């Protein structure tokens, strides 16, 4: 399977929900086994905030466009195109100070609670 950034971004924002009345800032692209791939563009949030909560699986982020900062468990990292980040399952994290065009691929994988 192939995932195209342009095609993925064309699907955003997704359908509105209670948590995201302006529409979801992420969309699933493909999945297999315990792995799933999403595009995430928090700049579409009405309040300009990254509202994600810790996830049950380990995650990899691959920044595609825009700039910002990623806070992972209290540590702050600059995030720009070409950067990759690992976030272990259950860890508090969020993007801050991101540009409106910020977009990243997110890969979720492994068992709930993360790999040992």
KEZAMAR-127371 format. One record per residue: residue in three letters; z, x, y of N, C-alpha, C in turn. Coordinates in Angstrom, 3 decimals. Layout:
> r,n.zz,n.xx,n.yy,ca.zz,ca.xx,ca.yy,c.zz,c.xx,c.yy
> ALA,Z,X,Y,Z,X,Y,Z,X,Y
...
//
This chain:
> r,n.zz,n.xx,n.yy,ca.zz,ca.xx,ca.yy,c.zz,c.xx,c.yy
> UNK,0.000,0.848,-1.190,0.000,0.000,0.000,0.000,0.882,1.237
> UNK,-0.501,0.332,2.319,-0.552,1.041,3.586,0.132,0.202,4.651
> UNK,0.899,0.862,5.510,1.531,0.195,6.642,0.988,0.837,7.915
> UNK,0.387,0.054,8.770,-0.162,0.521,10.033,0.799,0.172,11.162
> UNK,1.086,1.126,12.042,1.987,0.879,13.163,1.448,-0.243,14.042
> UNK,0.168,-0.203,14.378,-0.405,-1.227,15.254,-0.292,-2.615,14.624
> UNK,-0.609,-2.721,13.339,-0.513,-4.016,12.666,0.935,-4.486,12.584
> UNK,1.851,-3.551,12.313,3.270,-3.910,12.223,3.784,-4.422,13.560
> UNK,3.458,-3.719,14.640,3.939,-4.122,15.962,3.338,-5.448,16.402
> UNK,2.150,-5.763,15.917,1.520,-7.039,16.271,2.300,-8.226,15.708
> UNK,3.153,-7.973,14.722,3.954,-9.037,14.110,5.262,-9.275,14.859
> UNK,5.533,-8.490,15.907,6.784,-8.605,16.661,6.537,-9.251,18.016
> UNK,7.490,-9.988,18.560,8.717,-10.367,17.877,8.449,-11.420,16.808
> UNK,9.348,-11.445,15.842,9.263,-12.416,14.761,9.809,-13.761,15.201
> UNK,10.008,-14.624,14.243,10.508,-15.976,14.512,11.915,-15.918,15.115
> UNK,12.220,-16.816,16.034,13.567,-16.873,16.610,14.619,-17.241,15.561
> UNK,15.817,-16.703,15.747,16.980,-17.039,14.921,18.161,-17.250,15.866
> UNK,19.299,-17.666,15.332,20.497,-17.834,16.168,20.896,-16.509,16.814
> UNK,20.817,-15.419,16.058,21.202,-14.111,16.581,20.150,-13.531,17.531
> UNK,18.881,-13.928,17.325,17.771,-13.414,18.135,16.919,-14.583,18.629
> UNK,17.414,-15.345,19.627,16.643,-16.499,20.102,15.294,-16.113,20.708
> UNK,15.145,-14.855,21.126,13.871,-14.383,21.676,12.902,-13.942,20.586
> UNK,13.347,-13.954,19.338,12.524,-13.554,18.196,13.029,-12.254,17.601
> UNK,12.869,-12.112,16.298,13.366,-10.918,15.591,12.657,-9.659,16.065
> UNK,13.421,-8.561,16.308,12.818,-7.304,16.733,12.423,-6.419,15.553
> UNK,12.382,-6.973,14.360,12.011,-6.203,13.167,11.193,-7.082,12.240
> UNK,10.391,-6.423,11.408,9.566,-7.164,10.450,9.369,-6.322,9.206
> UNK,9.542,-6.950,8.048,9.326,-6.273,6.767,7.846,-5.939,6.620
> UNK,7.564,-4.762,6.043,6.184,-4.327,5.849,5.820,-4.195,4.379
> UNK,6.740,-3.647,3.584,6.490,-3.514,2.145,7.815,-3.287,1.441
> UNK,7.810,-3.500,0.126,9.020,-3.307,-0.666,8.632,-2.989,-2.098
> UNK,9.527,-2.288,-2.778,9.351,-1.971,-4.184,10.655,-1.431,-4.735
> UNK,11.127,-1.975,-5.857,12.419,-1.546,-6.400,13.506,-1.788,-5.369
> UNK,14.328,-0.779,-5.105,15.402,-0.929,-4.123,14.955,-0.573,-2.706
> UNK,13.687,-0.131,-2.533,13.186,0.321,-1.242,12.497,-0.805,-0.492
> UNK,12.758,-0.839,0.821,11.987,-1.714,1.696,11.698,-0.957,2.987
> UNK,10.573,-1.289,3.603,10.142,-0.656,4.846,9.996,-1.734,5.897
> UNK,10.579,-1.471,7.086,10.471,-2.390,8.213,10.029,-1.616,9.438
> UNK,9.457,-2.334,10.390,9.256,-1.804,11.730,10.373,-2.396,12.583
> UNK,10.937,-1.589,13.482,12.032,-2.052,14.328,11.738,-1.644,15.764
> UNK,11.736,-2.621,16.667,11.464,-2.397,18.082,12.487,-3.164,18.914
> UNK,13.660,-2.575,19.144,14.737,-3.300,19.825,14.451,-3.642,21.278
> UNK,13.399,-3.080,21.871,13.075,-3.371,23.260,12.687,-4.808,23.511
> UNK,12.399,-5.562,22.458,12.058,-6.974,22.626,13.296,-7.853,22.759
> UNK,14.484,-7.315,22.527,15.709,-8.110,22.650,15.906,-8.540,24.103
> UNK,16.279,-9.787,24.302,16.436,-10.347,25.647,17.448,-9.575,26.483
> UNK,18.479,-9.043,25.855,19.520,-8.328,26.599,19.291,-6.816,26.621
> UNK,18.202,-6.358,26.014,17.904,-4.931,26.010,18.863,-4.101,25.175
> UNK,19.599,-4.754,24.271,20.584,-4.070,23.441,20.133,-4.053,21.984
> UNK,20.539,-3.011,21.275,20.331,-2.947,19.828,21.512,-3.679,19.204
> UNK,21.255,-4.819,18.589,22.325,-5.665,18.043,22.518,-5.516,16.542
> UNK,21.916,-4.498,15.934,22.044,-4.384,14.485,23.477,-4.037,14.076
> UNK,23.804,-4.414,12.872,25.107,-4.155,12.272,24.916,-3.169,11.123
> UNK,26.005,-2.531,10.653,25.865,-1.623,9.504,25.207,-2.338,8.325
> UNK,24.411,-1.587,7.582,23.656,-2.145,6.466,24.271,-1.724,5.135
> UNK,23.976,-2.485,4.098,24.535,-2.225,2.771,23.868,-1.044,2.078
> UNK,22.641,-0.709,2.478,21.914,0.390,1.843,21.819,1.592,2.777
> UNK,21.535,2.761,2.197,21.213,3.935,2.990,19.916,3.663,3.742
> UNK,19.739,4.352,4.900,18.562,4.132,5.732,17.971,5.444,6.203
> UNK,16.673,5.451,6.367,15.949,6.522,7.036,15.192,5.904,8.194
> UNK,15.281,6.521,9.363,14.518,6.100,10.538,13.481,7.171,10.836
> UNK,12.250,6.745,11.143,11.170,7.636,11.552,10.635,7.102,12.878
> UNK,11.012,7.756,13.979,10.647,7.283,15.313,9.144,7.458,15.527
> UNK,8.494,6.373,15.972,7.048,6.363,16.149,6.604,6.431,17.599
> UNK,7.322,5.758,18.483,6.930,5.788,19.894,8.143,5.491,20.764
> UNK,8.046,5.856,22.035,9.135,5.667,22.980,10.201,6.738,22.816
> UNK,11.265,6.588,23.581,12.383,7.539,23.554,13.683,6.762,23.659
> UNK,14.754,7.359,23.221,16.074,6.763,23.324,17.109,7.673,22.720
> UNK,18.228,7.092,22.398,19.311,7.817,21.742,19.774,6.996,20.549
> UNK,20.185,7.680,19.497,20.727,7.012,18.319,22.167,7.458,18.163
> UNK,23.060,6.492,18.141,24.479,6.738,17.922,24.753,6.476,16.451
> UNK,25.214,7.492,15.729,25.525,7.362,14.303,26.972,7.780,14.103
> UNK,27.828,6.830,13.754,29.227,7.142,13.493,29.887,7.938,14.607
> UNK,29.572,7.617,15.857,30.185,8.286,16.998,29.438,9.516,17.503
> UNK,28.431,9.992,16.779,27.629,11.129,17.236,26.358,10.615,17.891
> UNK,25.969,11.235,19.007,24.788,10.810,19.758,23.660,11.821,19.555
> UNK,22.446,11.289,19.277,21.266,12.123,19.066,20.118,11.607,19.926
> UNK,19.361,12.517,20.538,18.124,12.133,21.220,17.146,11.682,20.148
> UNK,16.364,10.640,20.446,15.392,10.102,19.489,14.040,9.984,20.181
> UNK,13.036,10.661,19.614,11.686,10.622,20.175,10.675,10.677,19.043
> UNK,9.415,10.396,19.341,8.404,10.373,18.281,8.416,11.655,17.445
> UNK,8.368,11.457,16.130,8.398,12.572,15.186,9.777,12.856,14.631
> UNK,10.823,12.301,15.235,12.188,12.516,14.740,12.478,11.627,13.540
> UNK,13.303,12.142,12.635,13.762,11.391,11.469,15.280,11.456,11.420
> UNK,15.911,10.353,11.009,17.362,10.263,10.937,17.786,9.594,9.641
> UNK,18.931,10.028,9.112,19.551,9.407,7.948,20.814,8.706,8.405
> UNK,21.015,7.473,7.950,22.245,6.721,8.207,22.738,6.212,6.860
> UNK,23.929,6.638,6.485,24.471,6.207,5.194,24.921,4.744,5.258
> UNK,24.903,4.104,4.109,25.274,2.693,3.996,26.642,2.448,4.632
> UNK,26.740,1.367,5.388,28.005,0.955,5.985,28.392,1.679,7.256
> UNK,27.584,2.618,7.729,27.924,3.398,8.921,27.488,2.673,10.190
> UNK,28.395,2.588,11.162,28.065,2.019,12.470,26.983,2.878,13.107
> UNK,25.948,2.234,13.627,24.881,2.944,14.310,24.120,1.979,15.201
> UNK,23.497,2.524,16.245,22.671,1.706,17.131,21.871,2.631,18.042
> UNK,20.764,2.105,18.504,19.959,2.810,19.494,20.432,2.392,20.871
> UNK,20.466,3.357,21.793,20.860,3.097,23.172,19.891,3.796,24.108
> UNK,19.847,3.335,25.351,19.036,3.967,26.391,17.598,4.184,25.942
> UNK,17.059,3.197,25.225,15.695,3.328,24.705,14.696,2.712,25.682
> UNK,13.478,3.241,25.634,12.409,2.706,26.461,11.935,1.374,25.868
> UNK,11.302,0.565,26.704,10.856,-0.764,26.266,9.856,-0.683,25.123
> UNK,9.123,0.431,25.019,8.114,0.568,23.963,8.644,1.260,22.708
> UNK,9.952,1.492,22.629,10.535,2.201,21.488,10.248,1.454,20.184
> UNK,9.794,2.189,19.170,9.542,1.612,17.847,9.803,2.669,16.780
> UNK,10.400,2.243,15.679,10.715,3.151,14.580,10.493,2.443,13.244
> UNK,10.015,3.206,12.268,10.001,2.715,10.891,11.417,2.853,10.361
> UNK,11.846,1.925,9.534,13.151,1.982,8.879,12.920,1.808,7.381
> UNK,13.418,2.751,6.594,13.349,2.659,5.142,14.760,2.415,4.628
> UNK,14.963,1.303,3.937,16.226,0.991,3.272,16.021,1.322,1.805
> UNK,17.010,1.958,1.181,16.835,2.305,-0.248,18.180,2.476,-0.933
> UNK,18.134,2.440,-2.239,19.311,2.694,-3.067,20.172,1.459,-3.269
> UNK,21.263,1.649,-3.999,22.146,0.537,-4.326,23.013,0.142,-3.129
> UNK,23.524,-1.098,-3.124,24.494,-1.479,-2.094,25.651,-0.486,-2.096
> UNK,26.071,-0.091,-0.911,27.133,0.899,-0.778,26.618,2.320,-0.702
> UNK,25.314,2.499,-0.916,24.695,3.826,-0.811,24.741,4.594,-2.093
> UNK,24.007,5.705,-2.088,23.995,6.579,-3.264,25.211,7.500,-3.243
> UNK,25.646,7.928,-4.417,26.813,8.813,-4.451,26.392,10.260,-4.497
//
